Amino acid sequence: MIQSGNAPRLRVAVVGIGRVGSVLGAALGRAGHQLVAGTGVSAESQRRAARLLPGVALMPADEAVGQADLVLLTVPDSELAGLISGLAATGAWQTGQLAVHTSGANGVAIFDPATAAGVVGMALHPVMTFAGRPEDLQRLDGAAFGVTAPEEFRPVAETLVIELGGEPVWVPESARPGYHAALSMGSNHLVTLVNDSRDVLAAAGVENPTRLLAPLLSASLDNALRLADDALTGPVSRGDRGTLEAHIHALRGTAYLQPYLAMALRTMQRAHAAGRLTRQQCADLLEGIDEAEGDEAEGDQAEGGSR
């Protein structure tokens, strides 16, 4: 077992040398562990291995697993369960091995086929984006990792994160889906919102929308992280139905109206919960939102009927 301050050096196999696997494998090597094998058949995987994991032999997954004390599984989420069960079916797993996946959506239950063979499974999800380049190693320093592991192996999992340069954040198995949903909302949906905003500005004839948005969005994000709902601004948080309806009119007939209405509704709910809006103001805003949604539904039905 790994013990802080006197951690044994482990033989590591990286199964899936993509952007994440190549960087985390390099970080484990930087921490003093021995990289003994990897898997990757694409030309890009081979280039990443040469760049970040020089000298590491590439081989089939079952052979790579057979050489390792620690198996790092960094394949897409959709392939993870099949990979784990497939390795179990071939007898590749060995009693006493540590197996780590980096999926945000999954905890340790996905390791059940390997656990039956005596493997200890852990989920170490880096809350960071990767390009698969050497500079990613620097971004690991201080990055948070969502950690899920059997309770008795929690110190092992947290030590591995610290060796990677990260900060462990414990996530119970039952909380894993909500944890990942929250990160997707904050990261993936933010990208969608930003790009939608940029598109609408461009459609309005604004040159270089990014120039307008960059300082505004940076300040908004900073305020939201520091001030929570005290950072709410804009017409919805003020109960300004007139401006809301002007926005609706501007977006009518576009793909941007429904997302705008959904976010307006959620903003109204948060502003009310924070004491910023009265029930009457909420009722007035909700009437405007409902009317817009009804108009959209009627438009969709009319369009469908004309086909």
MOTA-V501094 format. One record per pair of residues at least 12 apart in sequence whose ideal C-beta (glycine too) atoms are under 8 Angstrom apart, sorted by the first residue. I is the first residue (numbers start at 0). J is the second residue. Records with the same first field share a line. If there is no record, write none. Layout:
I = J / J
This chain:
0 = 152 / 155
1 = 154 / 155 / 158 / 159
2 = 154 / 158
3 = 154 / 158 / 161
6 = 158 / 162
8 = 31 / 32 / 33
9 = 27 / 32 / 33 / 67 / 68 / 69 / 97
10 = 32 / 33 / 35 / 66 / 67 / 68 / 69
11 = 24 / 27 / 28 / 32 / 33 / 34 / 35 / 67 / 68 / 69 / 70 / 71
12 = 35 / 36 / 37 / 38 / 63 / 64 / 66 / 67 / 69 / 70 / 71
13 = 34 / 36 / 37 / 38 / 52 / 55 / 63 / 71 / 73
14 = 37 / 38 / 60 / 63 / 64 / 70 / 71 / 72 / 73 / 74 / 82
15 = 38 / 39 / 72 / 73 / 74
16 = 37 / 38 / 39 / 44 / 45 / 47 / 48 / 52 / 57 / 73
17 = 39 / 44 / 47 / 73 / 74 / 131
18 = 47 / 129 / 130 / 131 / 135
19 = 73 / 101 / 125 / 129 / 131
20 = 37 / 39 / 71 / 73 / 101
21 = 44 / 47 / 48 / 50 / 51 / 52 / 131
22 = 51 / 129 / 131 / 135 / 136 / 139
23 = 71 / 73 / 101 / 125 / 139 / 163
24 = 37 / 51 / 52 / 55 / 71
25 = 51 / 52 / 133 / 136
26 = 136 / 139 / 162 / 163 / 164
27 = 69 / 71 / 162 / 163
28 = 52
29 = 136
30 = 162 / 163
32 = 69 / 162
34 = 52 / 54 / 55
35 = 55 / 56 / 63 / 66 / 67
36 = 55 / 56 / 57 / 58 / 62 / 63 / 66 / 67
37 = 52 / 55 / 56 / 57 / 58 / 63
38 = 57 / 58 / 59 / 60 / 63
39 = 57
40 = 57
44 = 57
45 = 57
47 = 131
50 = 132 / 133
51 = 131 / 132 / 133
60 = 82 / 85 / 86 / 91
61 = 86 / 89 / 91
64 = 86 / 91 / 92 / 93 / 96
65 = 91 / 93
67 = 96
68 = 95 / 96 / 97
69 = 96 / 97 / 98 / 99 / 159
70 = 96 / 97 / 98 / 99
71 = 99 / 101
72 = 98 / 99 / 100 / 101
73 = 100 / 101
76 = 102 / 104 / 105
79 = 100 / 102 / 105 / 109
80 = 109
83 = 98 / 109 / 110 / 112 / 113
84 = 112
86 = 112 / 113
87 = 112 / 113 / 115 / 116
88 = 112
90 = 116
92 = 113 / 116 / 117 / 118
93 = 116 / 117 / 118
94 = 116 / 117 / 118
95 = 117 / 118 / 119
96 = 113 / 117 / 118 / 119
97 = 118 / 119 / 121 / 155
98 = 110 / 113 / 118 / 119 / 120 / 121
99 = 120 / 121 / 122 / 123 / 156 / 159
100 = 120 / 121 / 122 / 123
101 = 122 / 123 / 124 / 125
102 = 122 / 124
103 = 124 / 126 / 145 / 175 / 178 / 179 / 182
104 = 175 / 176 / 179
105 = 122 / 175
106 = 122 / 147 / 170 / 172 / 175
107 = 120 / 121 / 122 / 147 / 148 / 149 / 172
108 = 172
119 = 148 / 149 / 152 / 155
120 = 148 / 149
121 = 146 / 147 / 148 / 149 / 152 / 155 / 156 / 159
122 = 145 / 146 / 147 / 148 / 170 / 175
123 = 144 / 145 / 146 / 156 / 159 / 160 / 163
124 = 144 / 145 / 146 / 170 / 179
125 = 139 / 142 / 143 / 144 / 163 / 165
126 = 142 / 143 / 144 / 145 / 168 / 182
127 = 139 / 142 / 143
128 = 186
136 = 164
139 = 163 / 164 / 165
140 = 164 / 165
141 = 164 / 165 / 166
142 = 164 / 165 / 166
143 = 165 / 166 / 167 / 168
144 = 160 / 163 / 165 / 166 / 167 / 168
145 = 168 / 170 / 175 / 178
146 = 160 / 167 / 168 / 169 / 170
147 = 169 / 170 / 171 / 172 / 175
153 = 169
157 = 169
191 = 258
192 = 258 / 262
193 = 212 / 216
195 = 255 / 258
196 = 208 / 212
197 = 209 / 212
198 = 255
199 = 250 / 253 / 255
200 = 212
202 = 253
228 = 269 / 270 / 272 / 273 / 275
229 = 273
231 = 266 / 269 / 270 / 273 / 275
233 = 266
234 = 246
235 = 263 / 266 / 267 / 270 / 284
236 = 266 / 267 / 270 / 275 / 276
237 = 275
238 = 276 / 277 / 280 / 281 / 283 / 284
240 = 283 / 284 / 286 / 287
243 = 263 / 284 / 287 / 288
244 = 287 / 291
246 = 259
247 = 259 / 260 / 287 / 291
251 = 291 / 294 / 295
252 = 298
256 = 291 / 295
257 = 292 / 295
260 = 288 / 291 / 292
263 = 284 / 288
264 = 285 / 288
267 = 281 / 284 / 285 / 288
